């Protein structure tokens, strides 16, 4: 959105005709000032929703439905219960908010069809972008001592979270602060959806992955990000395009990021057989996440004080360390044994998924996201994401011999049940539905399946046949390729979309003629990030609750573009 668009949206929001009680008319009498009860609810309200800029934008947005005095009183009574009750009935608290969420009219992006370009860009153009993105990552690590990633709030929320899903979150999450933030963000979303400020808070964009608005990005570091930056720099080295000084700097960065994953971010947790296991925490203790002092306090005020380890960060960190040739004894742990305890078995432990936002898919055989820490804390309840399960398969394939998976029937069964979970998801077509994914987009699922598939086909044929006697991977490959070629690259993309499409195509051994749309998009988008970075920041992953929180950054875009082009370059050179 340009300057005139922004100015117009602000003007319309500030001068709108008020046609019912505003967010602040509803909440100020209950949450602006009080004693006793839950102090965090009021603090969150004042910090996240009652701040002056947002108040100015939304103060004239009213809801006609709340002109009904009984309905307004019922909503305030629910907020009062959330504030004062020692153990609120969260389903009852959320009910009047859920009833107002039906008219928000939120939809996923639907890019228009795009014409197919002819020949792919010249190899010199591809090499130029590889060198620039590799230099960007190496330079960022040298400047910051790490490669930063960013988080940004989208206050309009996620299209998949309506009233029903909001109630799932309120009743399935464990931490009261997280329930508070989910409740109030959900209420604010309703007013934003009916406000002229909606166009300012959630402007349209090109492609599928959402661009991130720079002024509200929160810089931080996590082992999950370091794992993928490690893979990107390994790809940069493999191309042979790095200058000698960049190659040395990349190797140092890889060593330091692997150490950050396996040492700084390591945490012991209880396993299901009574032992303890070392896993990788989602966010290491301070000061390692590298938040600014300002945002560290904001994070605390918003109720995000406790982080627990997760299965995805653990899998990706182990995978990156394996690819980098690390010899840390931690890698000897057969993670598949630990993951088995977090695997869903129909009729036995399905309640393990306490926040079933994607309950239209069959969870049987899938691994849930969050890991209980030694204190038994589980602030986010638990959910189940299909892409996470691909990462577990990928790290297991890379460590197949080390963990003696084929030789151990229980471990082999655990993998085969994850594969069966993926087969049902893909056969049903649900993998293409954004609602099926908790933290990712279907296009990212496709890229990560490509990554998983490449690790699988690198195994000896005898091992492939034992793991996948039904040839499920061939079926999934065909369906994912059909989505990428028939839908993703056939429509308008941004460079991040194109990088994910290209990763899938290259890893899945698609014909190189299919690379052209993604290659052209990446090469033509080069420089969109301005003087200091090759590309803009786009959505890599997200949290759907308490509102839509995007994670990505210009370095993330560079990393995925670099990985995509390195793969494509190898295939194109092979064709030559």
C-alpha positions, 0 to 999 in steps of 0.5 A: 500500500502506497502513501496515498492508500495509507493516508486514505485508510487512516482518514476514513478510520478517524472520521468514520460514523460510529454506529454502535459501541466501540471496542473501548466502550465495551472494555474500558469499564471492565479492564481499564482500571480495577483491583483484585482479580487477574492483573494480567488481563488488564495489563494485556488490554492496555498494552496490546489493544488500548495503546494510543495508535490503535485506540485512535484508529478504532475508537470510531468503529462500533458494532451495531449488534452491541446496541442491544443492551442485553448483548452488551451486558452479556459481553461485559459480564463474560469479560468480568468473569475472565477478570475476576473468577479464580477458574473461569469457565472459558467456554462460557467466557468465550461464547459471546465473543464467538457469536460476534465472529461470524461476520468478519469475512476473512479469506485466504489469498487467491492469486490470479492465473499467470502466464507461463514464461518461456526459457529459464533465466540465464545461468549468470543471472541465477549465479548472481542471485545465489552470490547476493543471497549467500553474501547477505546471510554471511554478512548478517551473521558477521554484523549481528553475531547471529542471523536474525528472524522477525515476528510481526502481529497481524491483528486482523487474525487468521482466516481459519480461526472463527468462533468455533476455533477460538473456543477450542483455543480458550478451552485447550490452552493451559496458560491463563495469560495465553487464554487472556490474549486469545480472548482479547485479540479475538474481540479486537479482530471483530472490530478491526474487520468492521473498521476502515482501518482494516485496509491499513492493518491487512492490505492486499498482497501479491502471491500467497505468503504474506509480506511482513510490515517492517515497523512492527517486526520483533527481532529474535533468534531461535534454534529452529531458524539457525537450523535452516540458516545452516542448511542454506549456508551448506548449500551456498558452499556446495555451489562453489560460488562463495568467495574464499573469505565468504566460504571461511565465514560461512563455515564459522557461522555453521559451526556456531549455529550448530553449537547454538542448537545443540548446546545453548538451546538443549534442554532435558525433558522427561521421556515416556519410559521414565528416563530423561532426553535432551531436546531443543527448546523453542526459545532459549533462556535470555539473553540468547533470543536476542530480544531488545529490552523493549520487546523483551518486556512487551513479550512478558506483558503479553503473556508469552513468558514461558516457552517449552521445547517442541518436536519440530525445532528438535528434529530440524536442529538434529537434521542440520547438525547431521548434515554439517557433520557434527559429532555431538553425543546428543545426536546418538539419542534415537529421537524416534523412541521419544517421539513415539510417546507423543504419537497419536493413537486413535481411541487411546491418547487422542485427547493429547491434541487439546487444540484441534484447530485442524480437526477435519484431518485424521490425527492417527499416527501423527506426532504432536507439537509441544514437549512437556518440560521438567516442570510439567509446563504445557502453556500451549496445550498441544496441537498437531501439524502435518509439516512438523511430521515431515521433519521428523521423517526427514531427520529419521532418514538421515539417522536411519543407521545411527538410530538402528531404525530398521533393526528395531521393530518399534522404531520402524512401526513409529515411522510407518505410522507417520507415513500412513498419516501423511498418506491419508492427508494427501490422498484426501487432498487436505494437504492443499487446504490452509486449514490443515496446517497449524504453523505453515502454508500448503506451499511450505508443506510441499517444499518440506515434503521435497526435502523429506523425499530427497532424504528418503531416496538417498537411502539404499533401495532395500531400506526404502522398500522396508520403510515404505512397502506400499510405495506411499512416497511415490503417491505423495510425490505425484500429488504434491507435484500436481499441486505445485505445477497445476496450482502454485506456479500457474498463479501469480507468486511472490519470490518466497512462494517461488522459492518454495515451489522451486525447492519442491520441484527440484527435490522431487525430480520434476522436469527442469522445464517446470522451473521457469515460472519460479526462476523468473519470479525469483530473478525478476524480484531480486532487489525488491528489498532495497539497498541493504537486502535482496528481498523483502520479508515474507511469512515463513511460519505463523501462530494462528493463536492468540492472533496471526503472528507471522515469522520470517524476515529478509534473511529468511527469504534470502535463505530459501531463495539460496536453497532453491537456486542451489538445487535448481542450478545443480539440476540445470547443470546436469541437464547441460 
